[in-house]
Amino acid sequence: MTAPLPMTAGRRVALLLGVPVALAVIGWTGLTAVAYAGQASYPVRLSVPVHGSTVSFSADDADVRVTQAPGSQLLLTGTAHYSIIRSTVTWHNTQSGVIVTPRCHFVVGNCSFDFHAVVPGGKRALISTGSGNVTLADLSGPVSAGTGSGDVSGNAVSGANVAFKTGSGNISIAGLAGAKVTASSGSGDITLTFTEVPAHVRVSTGSGNVSLVLPPGNTLYQVNAAADSGGRVVTVPTSTASRHVITVSTGSGNISITN
């Protein structure tokens, strides 16, 4: 019969530290398994009258797809996914617009929100999220879309003034027909593909690549492009006297301006 090992000071310390950690790991693993077994979802639907010439919509941490339709209502539909404890989606009107607040109430498992916002046509649209992605489709009129740490993407976006902004995500817009366009990202890539010749474009990113694809043709552009540590390719016709001004800057990425 083997004699038991003596309980040394080192072994006591190992037990004091190791047992709580092991119990915590076992408990967290069990909680996670229960959370994934208890997943559910519910539909979200909201209709809010829009007064004035601007519709402003903020959706915190949800992914939002934005389209446009005739009328005077902001219509929000979608799905909320949660585990064990049902999440909540609340909203309230402010002077600046509609604020939608999705909230998770369980620390593990799946909790996410996917929304489709239909904004009234003919109004200025201001769209923002905290960390969710924003997807734009078939929007006309002044448009501004931003997110704290998600991506901004879209197709068929037009207007006299169009703006995109993200803190650390990418921006990718196709079918862009804006007269005045601004786009900025803290550390993401920016890709803009134009279907009409813009008057003024201003793009900046801290550490990403910038790609601008302008419409085919002989339009002259006044191009100001600066990359602190990246390459620069400009193949569009240029002239310092042109009224079509393109200004691009990036900290450590490459710049491409073509048509």
Backbone torsions as a table, in degrees:
resi	resn	phi	psi	omega
1	MET	NA	129.9	-177.5
2	THR	-79.2	133.5	-179.6
3	ALA	-73.1	143.0	179.1
4	PRO	-64.6	146.9	178.7
5	LEU	-69.5	141.8	179.3
6	PRO	-66.4	143.6	179.4
7	MET	-84.5	92.4	-179.9
8	THR	-83.3	170.1	178.4
9	ALA	-61.8	-39.1	179.4
10	GLY	-63.7	-40.0	179.9
11	ARG	-68.9	-37.2	176.9
12	ARG	-61.6	-42.7	178.7
13	VAL	-63.2	-41.7	179.8
14	ALA	-62.5	-39.6	178.1
15	LEU	-67.4	-43.0	-179.5
16	LEU	-61.5	-37.1	-179.3
17	LEU	-86.9	-39.0	-172.6
18	GLY	-76.5	-38.9	-176.5
19	VAL	-63.4	-48.6	177.7
20	PRO	-60.3	-38.7	179.2
21	VAL	-64.0	-44.9	179.8
22	ALA	-62.5	-42.4	178.4
23	LEU	-64.5	-38.9	178.7
24	ALA	-63.9	-42.3	179.0
25	VAL	-63.0	-43.5	179.6
26	ILE	-64.0	-43.1	179.7
27	GLY	-64.7	-42.6	-179.7
28	TRP	-65.6	-39.7	178.3
29	THR	-62.4	-43.1	178.5
30	GLY	-65.6	-40.4	179.0
31	LEU	-63.7	-41.2	178.8
32	THR	-63.5	-42.0	179.0
33	ALA	-62.8	-41.5	178.6
34	VAL	-64.6	-41.0	-178.6
35	ALA	-62.9	-44.6	-179.4
36	TYR	-71.3	-25.5	176.4
37	ALA	-76.8	-22.4	-176.6
38	GLY	-106.1	37.5	-179.7
39	GLN	-78.7	145.7	178.0
40	ALA	-154.4	176.4	179.3
41	SER	-151.9	164.8	176.5
42	TYR	-150.9	153.4	-178.9
43	PRO	-79.7	151.9	176.9
44	VAL	-120.7	132.2	178.4
45	ARG	-144.9	130.8	-177.1
46	LEU	-146.6	136.0	176.9
47	SER	-132.8	122.1	-175.0
48	VAL	-129.3	128.2	175.9
49	PRO	-64.3	141.7	178.6
50	VAL	-113.8	122.4	179.2
51	HIS	-110.6	147.1	179.8
52	GLY	88.8	-170.4	-173.7
53	SER	-97.0	0.1	-176.4
54	THR	-127.8	136.2	170.4
55	VAL	-114.6	122.2	-178.5
56	SER	-116.6	131.0	-174.6
57	PHE	-139.0	126.6	178.9
58	SER	-127.0	133.7	-173.2
59	ALA	-132.2	31.4	170.3
60	ASP	47.3	-115.2	-171.9
61	ASP	-101.3	18.4	-178.9
62	ALA	-90.4	153.9	167.7
63	ASP	-83.7	131.4	-173.5
64	VAL	-129.4	129.1	170.6
65	ARG	-104.8	130.1	-173.3
66	VAL	-118.5	126.6	173.9
67	THR	-129.2	-173.7	-173.3
68	GLN	-136.9	147.8	177.6
69	ALA	-154.0	155.8	176.9
70	PRO	-62.0	155.0	177.4
71	GLY	128.0	-170.4	-178.6
72	SER	-131.3	23.2	-179.4
73	GLN	-118.0	142.0	165.6
74	LEU	-91.2	117.0	-177.9
75	LEU	-109.4	124.5	178.9
76	LEU	-120.1	122.9	174.7
77	THR	-129.3	164.8	178.6
78	GLY	160.3	-164.3	-177.0
79	THR	-136.5	136.4	173.9
80	ALA	-109.2	128.2	178.4
81	HIS	-107.9	139.4	-178.8
82	TYR	-150.6	169.6	177.0
83	SER	-126.4	130.9	174.1
84	ILE	65.4	-68.2	-177.6
85	ILE	-102.4	123.3	-176.3
86	ARG	-59.6	131.4	175.5
87	SER	-73.3	173.7	178.9
88	THR	-130.3	149.5	173.5
89	VAL	-129.2	111.6	178.9
90	THR	-117.0	163.6	-179.4
91	TRP	-151.2	155.8	172.4
92	HIS	-154.1	152.4	178.0
93	ASN	-87.9	139.4	173.3
94	THR	-127.5	177.1	177.2
95	GLN	-64.5	-26.8	-178.3
96	SER	-93.0	-8.0	177.3
97	GLY	142.4	-162.1	-177.6
98	VAL	-95.2	127.2	177.0
99	ILE	-111.4	118.9	177.1
100	VAL	-103.9	129.2	-175.4
101	THR	-120.1	99.4	172.9
102	PRO	-85.5	138.2	-177.4
103	ARG	-135.5	134.5	173.1
104	CYS	-92.5	147.4	-177.2
105	HIS	-128.1	16.2	175.6
106	PHE	-138.4	134.8	-167.2
107	VAL	-75.9	-21.1	-179.0
108	VAL	-125.1	175.5	-179.6
109	GLY	86.0	-163.4	-176.5
110	ASN	-96.6	127.4	172.7
111	CYS	-145.1	112.9	-177.6
112	SER	-152.7	161.1	-177.1
113	PHE	-136.0	126.5	177.9
114	ASP	-121.0	114.4	-175.5
115	PHE	-116.7	151.3	170.5
116	HIS	-122.1	114.0	-179.9
117	ALA	-104.2	125.5	175.5
118	VAL	-107.7	114.5	-177.6
119	VAL	-98.6	151.0	-179.9
120	PRO	-66.4	137.3	177.3
121	GLY	-68.8	153.4	177.2
122	GLY	83.4	4.7	179.0
123	LYS	-118.4	155.0	173.5
124	ARG	-69.5	130.9	-176.6
125	ALA	-111.5	125.0	176.1
126	LEU	-117.6	111.8	-174.2
127	ILE	-119.3	133.9	177.9
128	SER	-150.3	151.4	172.5
129	THR	-136.6	164.1	178.0
130	GLY	-81.0	-58.4	179.8
131	SER	-135.1	8.9	178.0
132	GLY	-88.0	167.9	177.2
133	ASN	-87.1	147.9	177.0
134	VAL	-117.8	126.7	177.5
135	THR	-120.6	125.1	-177.6
136	LEU	-109.7	142.0	179.3
137	ALA	-149.2	126.7	173.5
138	ASP	56.4	54.0	178.6
139	LEU	-110.8	135.0	175.2
140	SER	-128.9	156.8	-175.1
141	GLY	98.8	171.2	177.3
142	PRO	-57.4	130.0	-176.5
143	VAL	-133.6	134.0	172.9
144	SER	-133.1	124.0	-178.2
145	ALA	-131.9	132.2	-179.0
146	GLY	-148.5	157.8	177.3
147	THR	-149.5	151.7	-178.5
148	GLY	-71.4	-49.8	-176.9
149	SER	-139.7	15.0	177.1
150	GLY	-101.0	-175.0	177.2
151	ASP	-95.9	151.5	171.8
152	VAL	-117.2	121.4	-179.4
153	SER	-137.3	166.8	178.7
154	GLY	172.5	177.1	-180.0
155	ASN	-151.0	143.9	178.0
156	ALA	59.6	62.5	178.4
157	VAL	-115.5	129.5	-177.6
158	SER	-142.0	163.7	177.5
159	GLY	154.3	161.1	178.8
160	ALA	-63.7	-38.9	177.5
161	ASN	-129.1	122.8	-179.3
162	VAL	-130.6	131.2	-177.4
163	ALA	-137.3	139.4	177.5
164	PHE	-132.2	139.6	-179.0
165	LYS	-150.9	138.5	174.2
166	THR	-145.8	147.6	-179.0
167	GLY	-73.9	-47.4	-177.3
168	SER	-141.7	16.8	179.3
169	GLY	-105.0	-176.0	178.2
170	ASN	-96.8	155.4	175.0
171	ILE	-122.4	125.5	-179.7
172	SER	-142.5	109.7	-177.2
173	ILE	-125.9	124.9	175.5
174	ALA	-109.4	159.4	178.4
175	GLY	62.7	42.4	-175.1
176	LEU	-91.7	129.1	-178.9
177	ALA	-134.8	60.4	-179.6
178	GLY	-105.8	139.2	177.5
179	ALA	-72.2	-46.1	177.0
180	LYS	-120.3	118.9	-173.9
181	VAL	-126.7	131.3	172.2
182	THR	-127.0	142.6	178.0
183	ALA	-147.3	134.2	179.8
184	SER	-145.7	144.5	177.7
185	SER	-141.7	143.4	178.1
186	GLY	-69.9	-41.7	-177.0
187	SER	-150.0	21.8	-178.3
188	GLY	-110.1	173.4	175.2
189	ASP	-83.5	151.3	178.5
190	ILE	-129.1	124.0	178.1
191	THR	-129.1	120.3	178.8
192	LEU	-125.0	127.2	179.1
193	THR	-117.8	116.8	-173.4
194	PHE	-96.3	143.7	172.8
195	THR	-105.9	-13.8	175.9
196	GLU	-132.8	152.1	-178.5
197	VAL	-68.2	123.0	179.2
198	PRO	-84.4	159.8	176.3
199	ALA	-88.9	-46.4	-179.1
200	HIS	-139.2	130.9	176.8
201	VAL	-130.8	128.8	176.5
202	ARG	-129.9	118.5	-175.9
203	VAL	-129.4	137.4	176.8
204	SER	-148.5	144.9	174.9
205	THR	-147.8	148.1	-177.5
206	GLY	-73.2	-44.0	-175.4
207	SER	-146.2	25.4	-179.7
208	GLY	-112.2	176.5	175.6
209	ASN	-89.0	151.0	177.7
210	VAL	-123.5	127.9	177.2
211	SER	-129.7	118.7	176.1
212	LEU	-114.8	126.4	176.9
213	VAL	-114.6	110.0	-177.3
214	LEU	-95.3	160.1	-177.2
215	PRO	-61.2	148.0	176.1
216	PRO	-61.6	150.3	178.4
217	GLY	141.2	-175.0	-175.6
218	ASN	-104.4	15.7	179.0
219	THR	-59.4	134.4	177.8
220	LEU	-89.3	141.0	179.5
221	TYR	-124.6	142.9	169.5
222	GLN	-91.5	108.0	-171.1
223	VAL	-108.5	127.4	172.6
224	ASN	-123.9	103.3	-174.6
225	ALA	-127.7	124.7	-177.9
226	ALA	-135.2	128.1	175.7
227	ALA	-124.3	123.0	-176.6
228	ASP	-63.1	-39.9	-177.6
229	SER	-140.9	22.9	179.3
230	GLY	-121.9	-178.9	179.3
231	GLY	-86.9	168.6	-177.2
232	ARG	-142.0	122.3	178.1
233	VAL	-127.5	119.7	178.6
234	VAL	-129.5	115.7	-178.3
235	THR	-117.0	-0.6	178.2
236	VAL	-77.8	153.2	175.8
237	PRO	-62.2	136.7	-175.9
238	THR	-125.8	154.8	174.6
239	SER	-159.3	133.0	179.1
240	THR	-68.4	-13.8	-179.8
241	ALA	-96.2	-2.8	-176.7
242	SER	-68.4	146.0	175.7
243	ARG	-88.2	-4.5	175.6
244	HIS	-93.2	101.9	-169.2
245	VAL	-105.6	127.4	177.5
246	ILE	-117.9	119.6	179.2
247	THR	-122.5	121.6	-176.2
248	VAL	-133.4	137.6	174.9
249	SER	-143.3	143.8	175.6
250	THR	-146.4	148.1	-178.9
251	GLY	-76.7	-48.5	-175.5
252	SER	-141.1	24.6	178.7
253	GLY	-113.2	-178.3	178.1
254	ASN	-97.1	153.0	179.2
255	ILE	-120.1	130.0	176.8
256	SER	-131.7	123.2	178.5
257	ILE	-127.9	107.3	-173.6
258	THR	-134.8	175.8	170.7
259	ASN	-145.4	NA	NA
